[in-house]
């Protein structure tokens, strides 16, 4: 069974502290999800309130399987009325999708979503429906492995107006750009960042409108097993390594002492690279049968710096890990490749850390932060302490 992966990037309109777009996501227990991208009228505080109310109400009700017409009626009766225009207004796109990739997309005044299959645009059949005097377009969604669905606010199609383009880029040009940028190895969050970054450049780094791209990807699952630190008792080394290697998927060993323990139990050795590809990150190592071997505390520290930038929804930079140092490689395998992470955390004292002001608390604090980040990315996380 494939898994759903989603991520978004929002750009605030220039000189505004709050974004008028809002994305709400509620995962279901069976692996599906309900997602809403709402775009409030205008910009700033007023737009933020409108979009926040719309996304929260709509997502909560749709996730509870409330009929769509009741959701729309509730929103119409809940939104504050704009004094300037005399209407309560927020556009939205609502996606409800199951773990099997099937669901529906309801769009109200947002640009039409873009579905990519094998990197090529596939038109969605949009049926027109009227609820509470509001014209919506409803599309059935049937995502296949590797498919990406791009949902956006109108700040995307307005990008470049008065700056680099006379009339912005139209939806056809956006589709063509998405097709060119598509790569099956890209995460949903990375794809969203690529699209948002293009808008940021077209706006000359001063967005003329709130701009949001939400990407949803249906992808094959991957379990990553990561061992951090040696067990508290050397008597447990054999048991821990046996459990660690018995778990299916990829295997990562983080820490010099941990690497020695794993290599010894696997009756092999650790070979170490002497290339400092990043002055802040120690070189990686190699163990037969292990996918990635890296240093512990310093590499985790750098990983968390990369992770903070990766999960940021307001950072316009493209979210890619191109480096070959341990932190970049670890970020790629945990933040991008993995859908499920099993952590094997040892509580043993690392004698190599004596005099370096590094203790077990530093390591365990880093692990807790990592767990929180992985869970925020909707990845399943299991942890065992030894």
N, C-alpha and C positions, 0 to 999 in steps of 0.2 A: 504494500500500500504506500503510495506517495504521501508527501506531507506538504502542507501549505506554509509558505513563508511570505512575510509582508514587511514593508518598511516604507517610510515616507520622508520627504524633505520639504520644509516650508520656508519661504523667503518673506520677510516683512516688507511692506511698502516703505519706501524711503522716508526717514524721519519719524517712523512709528515704532513704538516700543512693543506693541502687541500686534499679533497677526490676526487678520480678519478671517482667515481660514482655520478650520479645526478638523482634526481626524480623530475618530473614536473607534476603538477596536475591542471586541469581546470574543475571545476564543470559546468554543464549545467543548464540552467534555469528550466528545467523540472525535476530536481532531479538526472539526470545521471552524468557521469563524463568521462573525458579522462585522462589517466595516462600513463606516460612513465618512465621507468627506463633505463638509458643509462650508459654504462661502457666504459670509454675512454681508449685507448691503453696506457699501461704503468701505471705510477702513477704520483702524484704531479701536478704541474701547467699544464703541457701539457695535461695530462689525464683529468684534470678538465675542461679545455677549450673545448676539444673534446666532453665530455659528456654533458656539459652545452649547447653547440650549438646544438647537436643532440636532446636532450630532449626538448629544447625550440622550435626549428623549427618543430619537429615532432608532439609535443603536440598541438601547435598552429594550424597547418594545419589540423590535424586529427579532432580537436574540431570544425573546420569550415567545416567539411564534405568534405575535399579535397580527391579525390581518392588516395588509398594507393600507387599506382605506381608513382603518381606525388610527393607524400611526399618523397619517396625513392630517386627519381631523384634529388629533391631539396637538400636533405641532401648530396648526393654524390657530387653535384656541389658546396656545401658550405663549407664542412669541409677542414681545412688546411691539407696539405700533410706532413706526417712524413718524415723528411730527412733521418733518420736512416733506415727505412724500405721501403720508397718510396710509401707508401699508406696512404690514409685518412681513419681512422678506428675508429669506435665506435660500440660496440654491443648494442642492445636495446631490450626491451620488451614493446609493445604498447597495452594498453587495452582501448577499447572504449565500454562503457556499459551504458544502459539506466536505468531509474528508475524502469523498470519492471524486471531488472536482466538479460536482454538479451543483447548480444553484441558480440564482437570478440576480440581475442588476437592474435597479430602478434609478433613472436619471431625471432630474428636474433642473433644467436651465444651465447645467454644467456642460462643458465641451464633451462630445461623445468619447467614451473610453476606447482604448486601442488594445486589441488582442493580438499577440504575436504567437504564431505557431511555427516551430522550426525557424524562427527568425523572420518570418514573413507575416505581414498584416492579414488578418482574417476578419472580414466584415461581420458585425453582429446584426442579427435580425431584430430590429427595434420596433416593437408593437406599441402604438399610441394608446394610452388610457387616460381617462379623466377622473380624478379624485378631488372632491371638494373644490370644484372649479379650477383645479390645477392640472395642466397637461403633463403627463409623465410618459417616459419611454421605458418599456420593460423588455429586457432581453434575457433569454435563457442562456445560462453559462454551462459549458461542458469542457472543462480544462483537461488537457492531456499532459503527460509528463514533459516538463521543460517549458510549458506555456507560460507567458507573462502577460498579465493584464495591467495596463497603465490607466489610472484614473486621475483626472486633473481639474484644477480650478481654472477660471477664465484668465487668470494672470499669465498662464502659459501661452495662450494664443495672442495675448496683448504684448508679449515680450518683444522689445525692439521698437515699438511705436514711438516716433519722435526721437529715437536714438540712432540705432543702427539700421532700422528698417522703416519704410514709410507706413506700412499697414500691419506690422507684426508678421508672424509667420502663420500661415493658415494650417488647418488640421491635416491637410494632405502632406504638407512639408514636415509637420511634426511626425506623422507616421513614417515617412521616408527616413527621417533622422533616427527614429527608434529602431527601424530595421537595420540601418547601418551600424548602430551602436550595439545591437544585440550580440551577446556571446553566451552560450549555454553555461559557462563557468561563473557568470556574474550572479551575485545574490540580488534579491529583490531590492534591498536597501541601496546597493551599488547602482542598479539600474535607475532607481528614483533619483539618486544623486547626480548621475550623468545628465538626465533630462533637466533637472533643476539648475545644474551648473550652466547648461547651455542658455537657459533663460536669464540667468544672472549675468552672463557675458553679453547677451543681446541688450539687456537693460543698461549696459555700461556700469555695472556694479551698483546701480541706484534704481532698484525695482520701482516701476510706476504703479504697480498693483501688487496686492498680496498674491503669492504664487505658491502652489502646492502640487507636488506629484506624489501619488501613492501607487506603489507597485506591489502586485500580488503574483507570486510564482508558485507553480505546482511542480514539485521536484522529488527526485528519489531521496530516500532517507539515508543518513550516514551516522553511525555511532562512532564516537571517539572516546577512547579510554585513556585517562591521563593519571599518571602516578607522580605525586608531588611529595618529596621528602621520604626518608627511611622510616620503617616502623619503630615504635618506641622500644620494642624488644627485638634484638637480633634473632631470637628464637622464632619470630614470626616471619622472617624474611622469605622463607620457602613458600609458606602458605599464601602470603600477599602476592608474590610474583606469580604463583600458579593461578590465583584467581584473576589477577590483572591480565595475564596472557590468554586465559581461557575465554575472556569476554570477546565476542565478535566485533569486527570493525577495525578501525585504525588504533595504533598504540603510540602514546607520547610519554616520554620520561622527562621529568623536569627536576633538575638538581644533580650536582656532581656525585654526592654520596648515593643518591637513589640510582643513578646510572651504574655505579659500581656494584650495587646490590643486585640489580636486574641482570647485568652481564655475568656476574658470578653464578647466579642461579640458573642462567641459560647456558652455562658452561662455554662462555665466549668472552670477548674483551671489548672494551670501549676504545675506539680510535677517535682522536680529537683533531679538529681543524685548527690551524693557527692563523686563520684569516679573520682579522677584526674588521668586519664589514660595517660595523657601527661602533664608535668608540665607547658608547655606553652599554653595549651588549656583548658579553663574553661569547667566544666562538661556540659553534654547535659541535656535537659529537655524533658518533655512529655506532649502533649496536645491531648486529644481524637479527632480523625479525621485528625490529622496532622502527616505526615510521619516522619519528622525530625524537632526537635526544638533545636537550639543551640545558644550560645552567638554570638555577632556580630563582633566587630572590631578585636579582638584578633584571633578569629577563622578564619575570612576572611584573615588576615595576614598570618596565617599558611597555609591556603588553597592555597594562591598564591605561596607560596614557593613550595608546592607539585606540583602545576600546571606547574611552570617553568621547573621542572625536568621531568614532564610527557610529555610536548610538545617538549622537547629537542630531536633532531634527532641524536645527536652524543653521547648521554649518554648510555653506554652499560648495565646499570642496568635494571633488569626486572621491568616493570612499573605496580606495583600492590599496592592497598590500603588495607592493612590487619588490620590496627588499628581500634579500636572501639571508639576512641575519636571523638569529633565533627568535626574536620578538615578532618580526614580520611573518615568519613561517608559522609561528604559534598562533598569531592573530588570524591568519588565513584559515588554518585548520579548525580553530575553535569558533571564531565569529562568523565565518563564511561557509565552510564546508560542512560542519557538523549540524545535525538536526537533534542529536541526543548526545549528552556528555556524561560519562561515568567517571567520577573523581575518586581516586584512591589516595587518601591523604595520610602520610605518616607523621607521627608526633615525636619521632626520635630527634635528639639533639645532634646537630651537625657540628662536629668538632672543628671543621674548617672555618666556622664563623666566629671562633673565639677571637676577641679583640677587635672585631669589625662592627660592633654595636648592632648586630643582626641576631635576633632571637626567634624562638618559635612563634611568638605573638605576631611578629612582622609577617612571617610566612602565612599564618592562619588568617590574619586580617586581609591579606591579598587574596586568599582563596575565597573568603566570604564576599569580597567586592566582585570577584570574577563570577561567582555564582549568581549574584544579583544582576549583573550585566547579561549573562547568558539567559536567565529567566525573562528579562525584559525583552529579549529577542525572540521570545516564545520557543525556546529550546528546552527540551526535557533534561533535567539535571538530577543525577543520583550521586550520593556521596557516602563513602565509608571511611571511617577513621581507624587507624591501626596504632 
